[in-house]
Amino acid sequence: MTVVASLSLGMLALAFSRASSEANAIGLRAGSGGPYVDRPVHDERPPALEGPAPTRRDGEPVPSAAPPGAPPTLSDASRRVPIELYTATWCSACASAHRWLDAHDVRYEEIDVDRRPGAVDQLAALNPRRTLPTFDIDGDVLVGFDPARLETAITAAAARHPN
C-alpha cells in the first residue's frame, strides 16, 4: 500500500468517526434502514398510576420521596405526565436515554419505531426529521438526549399538573 492510499484510508476513517459522533450528538434517523442489532426491547412499561393514591397496609398514604413543600422528585414528576420515548434498538443515544431514565426511576412508554407498526409515521408527525431519540413529554417534543433538558421538561410538565 502506498503512502497516499494509507493517508486516504486514514482520512476516511477519521471522517467516518466524526460523522458517527455527530449522528449520536443530534440523534439518528429512524426508518432509514439503519443497522439492526437484535437485543431485548423494553416495550412493556408499567402502566401509569391511575386512581387513588397508593396507601400502606394501615391505610395511611404512601409518602412521596420529596419532603412536604419541596418540588417533586423526577420520579414523582414522571408519574404525573405522559412520557413517550421514540427509539430503535440500533440507536446508541436511545440506549443512553434508557439507562438515564431507568436510573432516575422515570416512568415512560417506549415506542420502538422498527418494531411497532405506524410508529415511524407517529414520529414523523412529531419530528419531521425522524431523528432518535425523540421524547413527547405531555405534548412537548424534545429531540436528542440531553439529561438537563429532559429533566427540565419533565418537571415543567409536572408543574402544569399539580395533582
TIROBA-383048 format. One record per residue (C-alpha): residue in three letters; x negated, y, z negated. Coordinates in nm, 2 decimals. Example, Ala and Ser with C-alpha at 12.3 -4.5 7.8 and 13.67 -1.06 7.14 Angstrom:
<rec 'ALA',<-1.23,-0.45,-0.78>>
<rec 'SER',<-1.37,-0.11,-0.71>>
END
This chain:
<rec 'MET',<0.00,0.00,0.00>>
<rec 'THR',<-0.14,0.34,0.09>>
<rec 'VAL',<-0.16,0.63,-0.15>>
<rec 'VAL',<0.12,0.82,0.04>>
<rec 'ALA',<0.35,0.52,0.02>>
<rec 'SER',<0.27,0.48,-0.35>>
<rec 'LEU',<0.34,0.85,-0.42>>
<rec 'SER',<0.67,0.83,-0.22>>
<rec 'LEU',<0.78,0.54,-0.43>>
<rec 'GLY',<0.68,0.72,-0.75>>
<rec 'MET',<0.88,1.03,-0.64>>
<rec 'LEU',<1.18,0.82,-0.55>>
<rec 'ALA',<1.17,0.65,-0.89>>
<rec 'LEU',<1.15,0.99,-1.06>>
<rec 'ALA',<1.44,1.13,-0.86>>
<rec 'PHE',<1.65,0.83,-0.95>>
<rec 'SER',<1.56,0.86,-1.31>>
<rec 'ARG',<1.66,1.23,-1.31>>
<rec 'ALA',<1.99,1.16,-1.13>>
<rec 'SER',<2.08,0.88,-1.37>>
<rec 'SER',<2.02,1.10,-1.67>>
<rec 'GLU',<2.22,1.39,-1.52>>
<rec 'ALA',<2.50,1.15,-1.44>>
<rec 'ASN',<2.50,1.04,-1.81>>
<rec 'ALA',<2.50,1.40,-1.93>>
<rec 'ILE',<2.80,1.51,-1.73>>
<rec 'GLY',<2.98,1.18,-1.71>>
<rec 'LEU',<3.00,0.91,-1.45>>
<rec 'ARG',<3.25,0.89,-1.16>>
<rec 'ALA',<3.53,0.64,-1.21>>
<rec 'GLY',<3.69,0.44,-0.93>>
<rec 'SER',<3.38,0.47,-0.71>>
<rec 'GLY',<3.29,0.10,-0.73>>
<rec 'GLY',<3.02,0.17,-0.99>>
<rec 'PRO',<2.82,-0.12,-1.13>>
<rec 'TYR',<3.03,-0.36,-1.34>>
<rec 'VAL',<2.90,-0.52,-1.65>>
<rec 'ASP',<3.12,-0.80,-1.79>>
<rec 'ARG',<3.14,-0.73,-2.16>>
<rec 'PRO',<3.43,-0.72,-2.41>>
<rec 'VAL',<3.66,-0.42,-2.38>>
<rec 'HIS',<3.83,-0.30,-2.69>>
<rec 'ASP',<4.17,-0.21,-2.52>>
<rec 'GLU',<4.36,-0.32,-2.82>>
<rec 'ARG',<4.35,-0.05,-3.08>>
<rec 'PRO',<4.56,-0.05,-3.39>>
<rec 'PRO',<4.89,0.14,-3.34>>
<rec 'ALA',<4.92,0.50,-3.46>>
<rec 'LEU',<5.05,0.54,-3.81>>
<rec 'GLU',<5.42,0.60,-3.79>>
<rec 'GLY',<5.69,0.61,-4.05>>
<rec 'PRO',<5.65,0.68,-4.42>>
<rec 'ALA',<5.30,0.75,-4.57>>
<rec 'PRO',<5.13,0.43,-4.69>>
<rec 'THR',<5.17,0.35,-5.06>>
<rec 'ARG',<4.99,0.15,-5.32>>
<rec 'ARG',<5.15,-0.16,-5.49>>
<rec 'ASP',<5.26,0.06,-5.77>>
<rec 'GLY',<5.45,0.29,-5.53>>
<rec 'GLU',<5.20,0.58,-5.55>>
<rec 'PRO',<5.10,0.73,-5.22>>
<rec 'VAL',<4.75,0.63,-5.09>>
<rec 'PRO',<4.53,0.94,-5.13>>
<rec 'SER',<4.36,1.10,-4.83>>
<rec 'ALA',<3.99,1.08,-4.81>>
<rec 'ALA',<3.99,1.47,-4.82>>
<rec 'PRO',<4.04,1.64,-5.16>>
<rec 'PRO',<4.36,1.85,-5.20>>
<rec 'GLY',<4.33,2.18,-5.03>>
<rec 'ALA',<4.03,2.07,-4.82>>
<rec 'PRO',<4.05,2.03,-4.45>>
<rec 'PRO',<4.14,1.67,-4.34>>
<rec 'THR',<3.86,1.43,-4.26>>
<rec 'LEU',<3.81,1.34,-3.90>>
<rec 'SER',<3.96,1.00,-3.96>>
<rec 'ASP',<4.28,1.16,-4.12>>
<rec 'ALA',<4.30,1.42,-3.84>>
<rec 'SER',<4.28,1.14,-3.57>>
<rec 'ARG',<4.59,0.98,-3.72>>
<rec 'ARG',<4.80,1.30,-3.67>>
<rec 'VAL',<4.75,1.33,-3.29>>
<rec 'PRO',<4.73,1.10,-2.99>>
<rec 'ILE',<4.38,1.05,-2.86>>
<rec 'GLU',<4.32,0.87,-2.53>>
<rec 'LEU',<3.97,0.78,-2.41>>
<rec 'TYR',<3.94,0.70,-2.03>>
<rec 'THR',<3.64,0.47,-1.99>>
<rec 'ALA',<3.48,0.19,-1.80>>
<rec 'THR',<3.26,-0.09,-1.91>>
<rec 'TRP',<2.96,0.02,-1.70>>
<rec 'CYS',<2.96,0.37,-1.84>>
<rec 'SER',<2.68,0.42,-2.09>>
<rec 'ALA',<2.82,0.76,-2.21>>
<rec 'CYS',<3.15,0.58,-2.28>>
<rec 'ALA',<2.97,0.33,-2.49>>
<rec 'SER',<2.81,0.61,-2.69>>
<rec 'ALA',<3.16,0.77,-2.74>>
<rec 'HIS',<3.30,0.43,-2.86>>
<rec 'ARG',<3.02,0.39,-3.11>>
<rec 'TRP',<3.07,0.75,-3.24>>
<rec 'LEU',<3.45,0.72,-3.27>>
<rec 'ASP',<3.43,0.39,-3.44>>
<rec 'ALA',<3.15,0.51,-3.68>>
<rec 'HIS',<3.38,0.80,-3.78>>
<rec 'ASP',<3.69,0.58,-3.81>>
<rec 'VAL',<3.87,0.78,-3.54>>
<rec 'ARG',<4.19,0.62,-3.41>>
<rec 'TYR',<4.22,0.63,-3.03>>
<rec 'GLU',<4.36,0.44,-2.74>>
<rec 'GLU',<4.11,0.32,-2.48>>
<rec 'ILE',<4.21,0.33,-2.12>>
<rec 'ASP',<3.97,0.12,-1.90>>
<rec 'VAL',<4.00,0.26,-1.55>>
<rec 'ASP',<3.86,-0.06,-1.40>>
<rec 'ARG',<4.10,-0.29,-1.57>>
<rec 'ARG',<4.43,-0.11,-1.62>>
<rec 'PRO',<4.64,-0.06,-1.30>>
<rec 'GLY',<4.71,0.30,-1.23>>
<rec 'ALA',<4.45,0.43,-1.48>>
<rec 'VAL',<4.24,0.60,-1.21>>
<rec 'ASP',<4.54,0.79,-1.09>>
<rec 'GLN',<4.62,0.90,-1.46>>
<rec 'LEU',<4.25,1.00,-1.49>>
<rec 'ALA',<4.26,1.20,-1.17>>
<rec 'ALA',<4.57,1.39,-1.29>>
<rec 'LEU',<4.37,1.50,-1.60>>
<rec 'ASN',<4.03,1.53,-1.44>>
<rec 'PRO',<4.02,1.56,-1.06>>
<rec 'ARG',<3.65,1.48,-1.05>>
<rec 'ARG',<3.73,1.15,-1.23>>
<rec 'THR',<3.42,1.16,-1.44>>
<rec 'LEU',<3.38,0.95,-1.75>>
<rec 'PRO',<3.43,0.96,-2.04>>
<rec 'THR',<3.74,1.18,-2.04>>
<rec 'PHE',<3.94,1.24,-2.35>>
<rec 'ASP',<4.30,1.35,-2.38>>
<rec 'ILE',<4.35,1.48,-2.73>>
<rec 'ASP',<4.71,1.59,-2.78>>
<rec 'GLY',<4.71,1.74,-2.43>>
<rec 'ASP',<4.36,1.90,-2.45>>
<rec 'VAL',<4.13,1.74,-2.19>>
<rec 'LEU',<3.75,1.70,-2.27>>
<rec 'VAL',<3.52,1.57,-2.00>>
<rec 'GLY',<3.19,1.40,-2.11>>
<rec 'PHE',<3.08,1.30,-2.45>>
<rec 'ASP',<2.98,1.58,-2.69>>
<rec 'PRO',<3.03,1.49,-3.05>>
<rec 'ALA',<3.06,1.85,-3.17>>
<rec 'ARG',<3.32,1.95,-2.91>>
<rec 'LEU',<3.51,1.62,-2.97>>
<rec 'GLU',<3.52,1.68,-3.35>>
<rec 'THR',<3.64,2.04,-3.29>>
<rec 'ALA',<3.91,1.93,-3.05>>
<rec 'ILE',<4.04,1.66,-3.29>>
<rec 'THR',<4.05,1.89,-3.59>>
<rec 'ALA',<4.21,2.17,-3.39>>
<rec 'ALA',<4.48,1.94,-3.26>>
<rec 'ALA',<4.55,1.80,-3.61>>
<rec 'ALA',<4.58,2.16,-3.74>>
<rec 'ARG',<4.87,2.21,-3.49>>
<rec 'HIS',<5.04,1.91,-3.65>>
<rec 'PRO',<5.01,1.96,-4.03>>
<rec 'ASN',<5.23,1.67,-4.12>>
END
